[in-house]
Amino acid sequence: MDDEQLDLTVDMVSRVHPVSIVINFLFMGVLLSGLYGFFFDNKAFSGIAIYIFTGFVVRLVLSGFLKAYLHSKYRKLLKNDGKGEVN
């Protein structure tokens, strides 16, 4: 498997991985709580924007760590499968 196929596999798996689902649910909670604070608690727009932006950055960082983990995991699995083959 070349690097393009590995990247495609990691992208597909990371979308449905349980950790990714939890990350997305947590971000939806941040987004909804920010909108609630803006519309119903009369919080300042700049504070809400910073809150949502911070949540988005945390989501991106955690998703990046998950993709890096899956990338190393699949690369290690491919190396182990290649060693066990008989020519």
TIZA-312404 format. One record per residue: residue number from 1; x negated, y, z negated of N, C-alpha, C in turn. Coordinates in nm, 4 decimals. Each point is the difference from the previous one (the first is absolute). Layout:
NODE_NUM_X_Y_Z_X_Y_Z_X_Y_Z
...
# end
This chain:
NODE_1_-0.0858_-0.1171_0.0000_0.0858_0.1171_0.0000_-0.0904_0.1235_0.0000
NODE_2_0.0264_0.0888_0.0934_-0.0812_0.1205_0.0062_0.0558_0.1071_-0.0939
NODE_3_-0.0686_0.1131_-0.0042_0.0364_0.1064_-0.0945_0.1370_0.0600_0.0283
NODE_4_0.0381_0.0108_0.1272_0.1308_0.0573_0.0326_0.1134_-0.0895_-0.0502
NODE_5_-0.0143_-0.1302_0.0179_0.1023_-0.0932_-0.0479_0.0054_-0.0005_-0.1519
NODE_6_-0.1158_0.0092_-0.0634_-0.0044_0.0049_-0.1452_0.0680_0.1264_-0.0522
NODE_7_-0.0259_0.1137_0.0632_0.0654_0.1253_-0.0403_0.1507_-0.0083_0.0184
NODE_8_0.0443_-0.0577_0.1113_0.1427_-0.0148_0.0258_0.0648_-0.0923_-0.1026
NODE_9_-0.0672_-0.1078_-0.0340_0.0523_-0.0926_-0.1002_0.0094_0.0666_-0.1367
NODE_10_-0.1024_0.0732_-0.0382_0.0003_0.0687_-0.1293_0.1108_0.1043_-0.0035
NODE_11_0.0207_0.0735_0.1094_0.1070_0.0996_0.0040_0.1372_-0.0649_-0.0169
NODE_12_0.0223_-0.1121_0.0680_0.1298_-0.0664_-0.0092_0.0235_-0.0583_-0.1391
NODE_13_-0.1025_-0.0609_-0.0564_0.0146_-0.0615_-0.1319_0.0153_0.1055_-0.1083
NODE_14_-0.0713_0.1110_0.0136_0.0062_0.1025_-0.1047_0.1370_0.0672_-0.0062
NODE_15_0.0754_-0.0017_0.1083_0.1336_0.0602_-0.0019_0.0993_-0.0800_-0.0830
NODE_16_-0.0169_-0.1307_-0.0051_0.0958_-0.0843_-0.0720_-0.0591_-0.0600_-0.1271
NODE_17_-0.1203_0.0404_-0.0354_-0.0632_-0.0506_-0.1216_0.0757_0.0528_-0.1220
NODE_18_0.0185_-0.0826_-0.1044_0.0740_0.0451_-0.1183_-0.0574_0.1249_-0.0662
NODE_19_-0.1308_0.0146_-0.0012_-0.0601_0.1192_-0.0588_0.0377_0.1241_0.0807
NODE_20_0.0025_-0.0130_0.1309_0.0390_0.1114_0.0853_0.1460_0.0380_-0.0220
NODE_21_0.0854_-0.0973_-0.0201_0.1413_0.0275_-0.0264_0.0151_0.0755_-0.1318
NODE_22_-0.0742_-0.0408_-0.1016_0.0049_0.0694_-0.1293_-0.0521_0.1431_0.0148
NODE_23_-0.1085_0.0189_0.0745_-0.0549_0.1338_0.0219_0.1043_0.0888_0.0670
NODE_24_0.0683_-0.0526_0.0999_0.0998_0.0802_0.0704_0.1203_0.0320_-0.0886
NODE_25_0.0438_-0.0931_-0.0841_0.1093_0.0282_-0.0926_-0.0393_0.1072_-0.1016
NODE_26_-0.1235_-0.0063_-0.0485_-0.0463_0.1022_-0.0937_-0.0056_0.1372_0.0667
NODE_27_-0.0438_0.0039_0.1252_-0.0035_0.1281_0.0705_0.1413_0.0529_0.0235
NODE_28_0.0939_-0.0888_0.0295_0.1384_0.0459_0.0148_0.0509_0.0579_-0.1311
NODE_29_-0.0405_-0.0571_-0.1127_0.0366_0.0552_-0.1297_-0.0594_0.1378_-0.0214
NODE_30_-0.1244_0.0192_0.0399_-0.0635_0.1312_-0.0103_0.0734_0.1005_0.0879
NODE_31_0.0312_-0.0408_0.1215_0.0693_0.0891_0.0924_0.1385_0.0377_-0.0521
NODE_32_0.0754_-0.0981_-0.0479_0.1341_0.0288_-0.0509_-0.0038_0.0841_-0.1275
NODE_33_-0.0963_-0.0272_-0.0883_-0.0079_0.0812_-0.1213_-0.0423_0.1434_0.0321
NODE_34_-0.0847_0.0162_0.1009_-0.0373_0.1342_0.0426_0.1183_0.0755_0.0586
NODE_35_0.0786_-0.0676_0.0814_0.1187_0.0638_0.0567_0.1030_0.0321_-0.1077
NODE_36_0.0143_-0.0893_-0.0968_0.0916_0.0272_-0.1111_-0.0452_0.1230_-0.0786
NODE_37_-0.1292_0.0078_-0.0264_-0.0532_0.1151_-0.0724_0.0182_0.1291_0.0761
NODE_38_-0.0109_-0.0071_0.1314_0.0146_0.1212_0.0807_0.1453_0.0465_0.0069
NODE_39_0.0914_-0.0943_0.0248_0.1392_0.0389_0.0229_0.0815_0.0166_-0.1284
NODE_40_-0.0276_-0.0785_-0.1028_0.0868_0.0011_-0.1176_-0.0638_0.0596_-0.1249
NODE_41_-0.1330_-0.0031_-0.0115_-0.0656_0.0555_-0.1183_-0.0637_0.1361_0.0255
NODE_42_0.0162_0.0525_0.1201_-0.0516_0.1322_0.0370_-0.1506_0.0141_-0.0248
NODE_43_-0.0755_-0.1026_0.0367_-0.1460_0.0073_-0.0108_-0.0547_0.0779_0.1193
NODE_44_-0.1188_0.0518_-0.0145_-0.0622_0.0786_0.1069_-0.0358_-0.0906_0.1177
NODE_45_0.0166_0.0544_0.1191_-0.0288_-0.0776_0.1207_-0.1467_-0.0403_0.0074
NODE_46_-0.0899_0.0890_-0.0417_-0.1430_-0.0314_0.0076_-0.0355_-0.1168_-0.0915
NODE_47_0.0586_-0.0047_-0.1174_-0.0253_-0.1123_-0.0914_0.0515_-0.1313_0.0552
NODE_48_0.1182_0.0038_0.0603_0.0579_-0.1204_0.0600_-0.0843_-0.0456_0.1189
NODE_49_-0.0451_0.0955_0.0810_-0.0830_-0.0351_0.1161_-0.1311_-0.0640_-0.0434
NODE_50_-0.0614_0.0533_-0.1041_-0.1245_-0.0583_-0.0505_0.0262_-0.1397_-0.0560
NODE_51_0.1098_-0.0182_-0.0700_0.0382_-0.1299_-0.0578_0.0199_-0.1048_0.1096
NODE_52_0.0739_0.0361_0.1046_0.0256_-0.0947_0.1089_-0.1269_-0.0257_0.0798
NODE_53_-0.0806_0.1033_0.0232_-0.1259_-0.0175_0.0727_-0.0954_-0.0918_-0.0766
NODE_54_-0.0063_0.0164_-0.1309_-0.0848_-0.0862_-0.0828_0.0484_-0.1450_0.0070
NODE_55_0.1307_-0.0190_-0.0056_0.0549_-0.1351_0.0129_-0.0323_-0.0607_0.1345
NODE_56_0.0058_0.0809_0.1061_-0.0327_-0.0491_0.1337_-0.1470_-0.0387_0.0107
NODE_57_-0.0879_0.0802_-0.0582_-0.1436_-0.0306_0.0040_-0.0293_-0.1283_-0.0772
NODE_58_0.0637_-0.0168_-0.1154_-0.0180_-0.1229_-0.0782_0.0495_-0.1203_0.0797
NODE_59_0.1125_0.0165_0.0688_0.0520_-0.1087_0.0838_-0.0991_-0.0360_0.1100
NODE_60_-0.0583_0.0996_0.0661_-0.0978_-0.0265_0.1051_-0.1248_-0.0698_-0.0539
NODE_61_-0.0478_0.0431_-0.1156_-0.1202_-0.0600_-0.0583_0.0266_-0.1463_-0.0381
NODE_62_0.1134_-0.0257_-0.0647_0.0315_-0.1376_-0.0389_0.0223_-0.0891_0.1216
NODE_63_0.0631_0.0529_0.1038_0.0180_-0.0774_0.1229_-0.1347_-0.0276_0.0668
NODE_64_-0.0896_0.0959_-0.0060_-0.1341_-0.0208_0.0550_-0.0770_-0.1077_-0.0750
NODE_65_0.0119_0.0008_-0.1336_-0.0639_-0.1062_-0.0786_0.0588_-0.1365_0.0335
NODE_66_0.1316_-0.0067_0.0192_0.0638_-0.1265_0.0358_-0.0485_-0.0479_0.1356
NODE_67_-0.0088_0.0896_0.0974_-0.0473_-0.0394_0.1326_-0.1459_-0.0442_-0.0047
NODE_68_-0.0826_0.0667_-0.0784_-0.1403_-0.0401_-0.0126_-0.0109_-0.1381_-0.0642
NODE_69_0.0834_-0.0245_-0.1016_0.0003_-0.1311_-0.0642_0.0421_-0.1087_0.0983
NODE_70_0.1077_0.0247_0.0745_0.0473_-0.0996_0.0964_-0.1011_-0.0209_0.1113
NODE_71_-0.0658_0.1068_0.0404_-0.1024_-0.0106_0.1042_-0.1130_-0.0917_-0.0458
NODE_72_-0.0487_0.0214_-0.1213_-0.1097_-0.0833_-0.0503_0.0467_-0.1438_-0.0235
NODE_73_0.1236_-0.0151_-0.0444_0.0536_-0.1344_-0.0251_0.0092_-0.0800_0.1295
NODE_74_0.0564_0.0603_0.1050_0.0133_-0.0716_0.1266_-0.1342_-0.0216_0.0676
NODE_75_-0.0918_0.0949_-0.0140_-0.1330_-0.0194_0.0585_-0.0712_-0.1172_-0.0688
NODE_76_0.0163_-0.0096_-0.1338_-0.0609_-0.1103_-0.0735_0.0630_-0.1337_0.0397
NODE_77_0.1321_-0.0007_0.0186_0.0673_-0.1223_0.0427_-0.0455_-0.0434_0.1388
NODE_78_-0.0191_0.0951_0.0885_-0.0471_-0.0335_0.1342_-0.1413_-0.0551_-0.0019
NODE_79_-0.0864_0.0548_-0.0856_-0.1362_-0.0521_-0.0099_0.0002_-0.1416_-0.0553
NODE_80_0.0851_-0.0277_-0.0994_0.0071_-0.1342_-0.0574_0.0573_-0.0997_0.1001
NODE_81_0.0972_0.0411_0.0806_0.0556_-0.0900_0.1007_-0.1014_-0.0286_0.1098
NODE_82_-0.0829_0.0954_0.0316_-0.1008_-0.0199_0.1047_-0.1089_-0.0957_-0.0414
NODE_83_-0.0305_-0.0080_-0.1280_-0.1063_-0.0886_-0.0483_0.0435_-0.1458_0.0004
NODE_84_0.1286_-0.0239_-0.0166_0.0487_-0.1374_-0.0103_0.0304_-0.0665_0.1334
NODE_85_-0.0160_0.0720_0.1118_0.0318_-0.0565_0.1304_-0.1117_-0.0921_0.0491
NODE_86_0.0405_-0.1069_0.0690_-0.0959_-0.0928_0.0594_0.0004_0.0225_0.1507
NODE_87_-0.1173_0.0195_0.0574_-0.0079_0.0245_0.1458_-0.0129_-0.1266_0.0771
# end
